[in-house]
């Protein structure tokens, strides 16, 4: 399920509407200072079906948009929000980590707590894939 991070990051980094935004992994050991930023992280998973020898795992991916407080903060967030939705909603990532992943679907948007001087919102996307167990 973690194999989706790289294609999500690559897709966001290639979006010309996000030029000027730092696109990074939440797992990367790097400075968090460059702003504005798009940060991708796996939020977790649930089991959508577990029958017989296979299990369907529904994975949620968060795309956090972070900007500094300013008179234009919401305009920056709005433009990035639209770009992320266009780039990821209903996108089929294909096969990664040996699994065929379903299309990403935007599930939720929420404000995040941040360091002083920053404002952040997360877009939560969900996808799923089949994992085979023992026969």
C-alpha positions in Angstrom: 0.0 0.0 0.0 3.0 2.3 0.6 4.1 1.8 -3.0 1.6 4.4 -4.2 3.6 7.2 -2.6 6.1 7.6 -5.5 3.6 7.8 -8.3 1.4 10.2 -6.3 4.4 12.5 -5.6 5.5 12.3 -9.3 2.1 13.1 -10.6 1.8 16.2 -8.3 5.4 17.4 -9.0 4.7 17.2 -12.7 1.6 19.4 -12.5 2.4 22.9 -13.9 -0.4 24.4 -11.7 1.8 23.5 -8.7 4.9 25.3 -10.0 6.5 27.1 -7.1 5.1 24.6 -4.5 7.5 22.2 -2.8 6.1 18.7 -3.3 7.5 16.3 -0.7 6.9 13.0 1.2 6.0 13.2 4.8 8.5 10.3 5.3 11.4 12.1 3.7 14.2 13.4 5.9 14.2 16.9 4.7 13.6 20.5 5.9 10.0 21.5 6.2 10.8 25.1 5.7 10.2 25.7 1.9 6.7 27.1 1.5 4.2 26.8 0.0 4.3 23.0 0.3 2.4 20.0 -0.8 3.1 17.0 1.5 1.9 13.5 0.8 1.4 10.8 3.5 -0.4 7.5 3.9 -3.1 8.2 6.5 -4.0 4.5 7.1 -6.2 1.8 5.7 -9.2 -0.3 6.4 -10.4 -3.7 5.2 -13.3 -3.4 2.8 -13.7 -7.1 2.1 -12.0 -10.2 3.5 -13.3 -13.4 1.9 -11.7 -16.7 1.3 -8.0 -16.2 0.4 -7.9 -12.5 -0.5 -8.5 -9.2 1.3 -9.5 -5.9 -0.2 -7.5 -3.1 1.5 -8.9 0.5 1.2 -6.0 3.0 1.7 -6.3 6.7 2.4 -3.7 9.1 1.2 -3.5 12.6 2.6 -2.3 15.5 0.5 -1.6 18.4 2.8 -1.4 22.0 1.4 0.7 24.3 3.7 1.1 28.1 3.3 2.2 30.9 5.5 -0.4 33.3 6.9 -0.8 36.2 4.5 -3.4 38.3 2.7 -3.2 35.8 -0.2 -3.1 32.5 1.8 -6.6 31.4 0.8 -6.1 32.4 -2.8 -2.9 30.2 -2.8 -4.7 27.4 -1.1 -7.7 27.6 -3.5 -5.5 27.4 -6.6 -3.5 24.4 -5.1 -6.7 22.7 -4.0 -8.1 22.9 -7.5 -4.9 21.6 -9.0 -4.7 18.6 -6.6 -8.3 17.6 -7.3 -7.8 17.8 -11.1 -4.6 15.8 -10.8 -5.7 13.0 -8.4 -9.5 12.7 -8.2 -10.6 9.7 -10.4 -6.9 9.0 -11.4 -6.2 5.3 -11.8 -2.6 4.8 -10.6 -2.3 1.4 -12.3 -0.2 -1.4 -10.9 2.3 -0.6 -8.1 3.9 -2.9 -5.6 2.4 -5.9 -7.5 -1.2 -4.7 -7.1 -3.7 -3.1 -9.4 -5.0 0.0 -7.6 -8.5 1.4 -8.1 -9.1 5.1 -9.0 -8.4 7.6 -6.2 -11.5 9.3 -4.9 -11.6 12.5 -2.8 -13.2 11.6 0.5 -12.7 14.6 2.8 -11.1 17.9 3.3 -10.0 19.1 6.7 -8.0 21.8 8.4 -4.8 20.7 10.1 -3.0 22.0 13.2 0.3 23.5 12.3 3.2 25.5 13.6 2.5 29.2 14.4 2.4 31.2 11.2 1.2 28.4 8.9 -2.2 27.3 7.7 -2.8 23.8 6.3 -5.6 21.8 4.8 -5.5 18.1 4.0 -7.3 16.5 1.0 -8.0 12.8 1.9 -8.1 10.4 -1.1 -9.0 6.7 -1.0 -8.2 3.8 -3.2 -8.1 0.1 -2.8 -6.4 -3.1 -4.0 -6.6 -6.8 -3.5 -4.0 -8.6 -1.4 -3.9 -12.4 -1.6 -3.4 -14.5 1.5 -2.9 -18.2 1.9 -4.8 -20.6 -0.4 
